[in-house]
Amino acid sequence: MNTLVEQHVRSEQLFTGRVINVRRDTVLLPNGKEATREVVEHPGAVAVVPVLDDGRIIMVSQYRHAAGKILLEIPAGKLDKGEQPKECALRELEEETGYQCRHLQKLASVYTTPGFSNEVIHIYLAEGLIRTQQRLDEDEFLNMECYTKEQLHSMITDGSICDNKSITGLLLAGV
């Protein structure tokens, strides 16, 4: 049986940014030939499915420049340097929604776009929500909205929700 693993030969850093870095790798393919791979390096992220006591789920809508439109999403955010995913999930939940939670359960960790990025997003379910105060970053503008599971399921199937992490998190949460 042939191996599928590509062996790393060398890397060249192309870009260093605030959120991502980009590098170009040269790899040795299983057939012995060299190939080039461009890789977006990302520190990782979390996403949270916040469920209110009445069963409705809190969603956020915000403009996403790369997509060029407003997307409806579950709350999410980037891991800070040295931050554990659970800590980040609790922080992002409160910052974006103004809620803390009594119960936080990890649903999955998934690669967002493994064809060109090493980003892993850790998806959590938050229940037993306690109202506090929303604390958005100064460059963050979003609206918070609540939906039933039935509404969200319809929005996934009709394409109104088209964000990968949100679809994955909602389906894992039983929507």
Phi, psi and chi 1 to 4 in degrees:
 res  aa     phi    psi   chi1   chi2   chi3   chi4
   1 MET       -  132.9 -178.0  168.5  109.4      -
   2 ASN   -77.7  145.0  -69.3  -26.4      -      -
   3 THR   -78.4  150.5  179.8      -      -      -
   4 LEU  -100.6   -6.3  -60.7  174.9      -      -
   5 VAL   -74.4  135.6  176.4      -      -      -
   6 GLU   -96.3  133.7  -61.2  175.3   -5.3      -
   7 GLN   -92.7  131.8  -64.9  178.1    7.5      -
   8 HIS   -70.7  131.3  178.8  -96.7      -      -
   9 VAL  -105.5  -53.0  175.9      -      -      -
  10 ARG  -160.8  163.2   66.0 -176.3  163.4  -85.4
  11 SER  -131.4  149.9  -66.4      -      -      -
  12 GLU  -132.5  123.4  174.5 -171.1    4.6      -
  13 GLN   -76.6  122.7 -161.3   69.7   32.4      -
  14 LEU   -99.2  -32.8  -59.0  177.0      -      -
  15 PHE  -155.1  137.9  173.0   77.4      -      -
  16 THR  -124.2  117.4  -58.2      -      -      -
  17 GLY  -120.8 -174.1      -      -      -      -
  18 ARG   -73.8  -36.8 -173.8  176.3   61.0   89.0
  19 VAL  -110.1  -38.5  176.6      -      -      -
  20 ILE  -129.2  160.6   62.5  161.9      -      -
  21 ASN  -123.8  155.1  -60.6  -34.8      -      -
  22 VAL  -128.4  132.6  179.8      -      -      -
  23 ARG  -131.5  157.6   70.4  172.6 -162.4  -98.2
  24 ARG  -113.5  120.7  179.9 -177.4  -59.2  127.1
  25 ASP  -104.8  143.3  -70.0  -12.3      -      -
  26 THR  -103.6  129.6  -58.7      -      -      -
  27 VAL  -126.4  156.4  -62.1      -      -      -
  28 LEU  -101.1  120.0 -171.8   62.9      -      -
  29 LEU   -76.1  161.9  -60.4  172.5      -      -
  30 PRO   -56.2  -25.0  -27.2   35.5      -      -
  31 ASN   -88.1    3.9   66.1    3.4      -      -
  32 GLY    93.4   -6.9      -      -      -      -
  33 LYS   -88.0  153.4  -65.2 -176.7  179.5 -176.6
  34 GLU   -88.9  149.8  -76.8 -168.8   -4.5      -
  35 ALA  -143.8  162.7      -      -      -      -
  36 THR  -108.5  137.8  -59.1      -      -      -
  37 ARG  -128.3  128.0  -56.3  -73.5 -173.9 -113.7
  38 GLU   -97.0  130.6  -67.0  170.4  -15.8      -
  39 VAL  -126.0  127.4  178.8      -      -      -
  40 VAL   -90.7  119.3  173.6      -      -      -
  41 GLU   -92.4  128.5  -59.4  170.0  -28.7      -
  42 HIS  -133.9  141.9 -170.9  -79.1      -      -
  43 PRO   -72.1   -7.7   25.9  -33.4      -      -
  44 GLY   100.5  166.8      -      -      -      -
  45 ALA  -152.6  173.9      -      -      -      -
  46 VAL  -131.0  158.8  -59.2      -      -      -
  47 ALA  -141.8  148.2      -      -      -      -
  48 VAL  -131.6  132.8 -177.4      -      -      -
  49 VAL   -98.7   99.6  179.9      -      -      -
  50 PRO   -88.6  119.9    8.4    4.3      -      -
  51 VAL  -109.0  119.8 -178.3      -      -      -
  52 LEU   -71.6  163.4  -66.4  164.7      -      -
  53 ASP   -58.6  -28.1  -70.6  -17.6      -      -
  54 ASP   -85.3    3.5   65.7    6.2      -      -
  55 GLY    94.1  -13.1      -      -      -      -
  56 ARG   -70.7  154.5  -69.9  179.5  -57.3  140.9
  57 ILE  -113.2  134.6  -64.9  173.7      -      -
  58 ILE   -82.8  128.5  -60.2  171.4      -      -
  59 MET  -122.2  160.9  -57.6  -72.1  -70.8      -
  60 VAL  -125.9  142.0  -64.8      -      -      -
  61 SER  -113.8  135.6   57.8      -      -      -
  62 GLN  -154.6  153.9   60.3 -174.7  -42.5      -
  63 TYR   -74.4  130.6 -178.9   78.1      -      -
  64 ARG  -113.9  108.0  -67.7  -62.1 -163.7  173.1
  65 HIS   -56.9  -45.1  178.7   75.5      -      -
  66 ALA   -61.9  -35.7      -      -      -      -
  67 ALA   -83.4  -21.7      -      -      -      -
  68 GLY    74.9   23.5      -      -      -      -
  69 LYS  -159.9  170.9   61.3 -176.9  177.9  178.6
  70 ILE   -81.1  129.2  -63.4  170.2      -      -
  71 LEU  -116.1  145.4  -62.9  178.9      -      -
  72 LEU   -95.3  122.9 -175.4   62.7      -      -
  73 GLU  -139.7  163.2  -52.1  173.3   26.3      -
  74 ILE   -78.4  152.5   58.8  177.1      -      -
  75 PRO   -58.1  141.9  -23.2   33.1      -      -
  76 ALA  -159.2  165.1      -      -      -      -
  77 GLY  -174.5  166.4      -      -      -      -
  78 LYS   -79.3  143.4  178.6 -178.7   72.8   65.5
  79 LEU   -69.3  133.6  -73.4  163.8      -      -
  80 ASP   -79.7  158.1  -71.3  -21.9      -      -
  81 LYS   -55.5  125.2 -172.7  174.9  179.1  120.4
  82 GLY    80.7   -3.2      -      -      -      -
  83 GLU   -81.5  136.9 -172.6  176.4   34.1      -
  84 GLN   -81.2  147.3  -67.2  -58.9  -53.4      -
  85 PRO   -54.5  -41.3  -28.8   36.7      -      -
  86 LYS   -63.2  -43.4 -176.8  177.1 -179.4  177.9
  87 GLU   -61.3  -42.5  -65.0  167.1    6.7      -
  88 CYS   -64.2  -40.8 -176.4      -      -      -
  89 ALA   -61.7  -43.9      -      -      -      -
  90 LEU   -64.5  -40.9  -66.5  168.7      -      -
  91 ARG   -65.6  -49.3  175.8  178.5   56.7   77.7
  92 GLU   -64.7  -38.3  -73.5  -67.7  -21.4      -
  93 LEU   -56.9  -49.7  173.6   65.5      -      -
  94 GLU   -70.8  -42.3 -173.2  167.0   19.4      -
  95 GLU   -59.8  -47.3  -76.5  178.4    5.6      -
  96 GLU   -84.2  -29.7  -68.2 -166.2    1.3      -
  97 THR  -114.0  -19.9   69.8      -      -      -
  98 GLY    76.8   28.7      -      -      -      -
  99 TYR  -128.8  144.4  -78.7   92.1      -      -
 100 GLN  -104.3  171.5  -66.9  178.6  -12.4      -
 101 CYS  -136.0  150.9   67.9      -      -      -
 102 ARG   -83.9  -29.4  -70.7 -173.4 -170.3   92.7
 103 HIS  -131.1  125.3  -50.9  -71.7      -      -
 104 LEU  -127.5  120.9 -172.3   67.8      -      -
 105 GLN  -122.1  128.7  175.2 -170.2  -12.4      -
 106 LYS   -75.9  129.3 -172.2  170.0 -171.3  176.9
 107 LEU   -96.4  -39.9  -61.8  174.3      -      -
 108 ALA  -173.3  163.2      -      -      -      -
 109 SER  -125.2  126.2  -67.1      -      -      -
 110 VAL  -134.8  148.1  -62.2      -      -      -
 111 TYR   -76.1  133.9  -73.9   98.3      -      -
 112 THR   -77.8  -46.3   59.2      -      -      -
 113 THR  -148.7   75.4   48.1      -      -      -
 114 PRO   -67.8   -9.0   23.6  -32.0      -      -
 115 GLY   -69.2  -24.0      -      -      -      -
 116 PHE  -147.7    1.4   65.4   85.9      -      -
 117 SER  -136.9  148.8  176.4      -      -      -
 118 ASN   -95.3    9.3   67.2   -6.6      -      -
 119 GLU   -62.9  130.1  179.6 -175.0   11.9      -
 120 VAL  -115.9  133.9  172.5      -      -      -
 121 ILE  -114.7  132.6 -168.8  160.9      -      -
 122 HIS  -100.6  121.5  -51.6  -83.6      -      -
 123 ILE  -107.1  131.1  -56.4  172.9      -      -
 124 TYR  -123.7  155.7  -70.0   85.4      -      -
 125 LEU  -108.8  126.2  175.5   67.6      -      -
 126 ALA  -114.4  125.4      -      -      -      -
 127 GLU  -132.7  167.1  -62.8  176.1  -58.6      -
 128 GLY    66.2   51.1      -      -      -      -
 129 LEU   -73.2  141.5  -58.8 -176.8      -      -
 130 ILE  -124.5  123.4  -55.6  158.7      -      -
 131 ARG   -69.6  129.5 -172.0   75.9  171.6  130.2
 132 THR  -127.2 -117.9   60.4      -      -      -
 133 GLN  -142.7  133.4 -174.9  175.0  -18.4      -
 134 GLN   -66.0  137.8 -167.5  178.7   41.0      -
 135 ARG  -135.2   76.8  -66.1  179.1  -72.1  118.1
 136 LEU   -71.2  149.2  -61.1  174.3      -      -
 137 ASP   -64.9  158.0  -65.9  -26.1      -      -
 138 GLU   -65.8  -20.3   66.8  179.2   32.1      -
 139 ASP  -105.5   18.6   64.8  -14.3      -      -
 140 GLU  -114.9  124.6 -168.1  170.7   33.7      -
 141 PHE  -130.3  119.2  -59.1   89.7      -      -
 142 LEU  -152.0  159.9   56.0   83.1      -      -
 143 ASN  -112.3  140.8  -68.2  -34.2      -      -
 144 MET  -100.7  133.6 -166.5  172.5   70.8      -
 145 GLU  -139.3  150.3  -53.6  162.9   20.1      -
 146 CYS  -115.9  139.7  -60.2      -      -      -
 147 TYR  -138.4  152.7  -63.9   90.7      -      -
 148 THR   -77.9  162.3   66.1      -      -      -
 149 LYS   -60.7  -37.6  -72.1 -176.2  176.3 -175.1
 150 GLU   -64.4  -43.5  -64.3   76.8   19.8      -
 151 GLN   -61.0  -45.1  -71.3  172.4  -47.6      -
 152 LEU   -65.9  -38.8  -68.8  169.1      -      -
 153 HIS   -60.5  -44.7 -176.1   79.3      -      -
 154 SER   -62.1  -39.2  -67.7      -      -      -
 155 MET   -69.4  -30.5  -65.5  167.2   83.6      -
 156 ILE   -69.5  -47.6  -69.5  170.3      -      -
 157 THR   -70.4  -27.8   57.5      -      -      -
 158 ASP   -92.0    0.9   73.8   13.0      -      -
 159 GLY    87.7    1.8      -      -      -      -
 160 SER   -65.4  -35.0  -61.3      -      -      -
 161 ILE  -101.8  116.3  -63.6  175.5      -      -
 162 CYS  -127.5   14.3   55.6      -      -      -
 163 ASP   -90.6  125.0  169.7   61.1      -      -
 164 ASN   -56.3  -51.0 -176.3   -5.5      -      -
 165 LYS   -62.5  -35.3   71.3 -179.7  173.4  -56.5
 166 SER   -70.4  -45.1  -61.7      -      -      -
 167 ILE   -61.9  -46.8  -67.3  170.0      -      -
 168 THR   -60.0  -49.9  -58.2      -      -      -
 169 GLY   -62.6  -44.1      -      -      -      -
 170 LEU   -64.6  -44.0  -69.0  168.0      -      -
 171 LEU   -65.7  -39.5  -66.9  177.1      -      -
 172 LEU   -64.7  -27.9  -72.7  170.5      -      -
 173 ALA   -85.7    3.6      -      -      -      -
 174 GLY    92.7   17.9      -      -      -      -
 175 VAL   -75.2      -  167.5      -      -      -
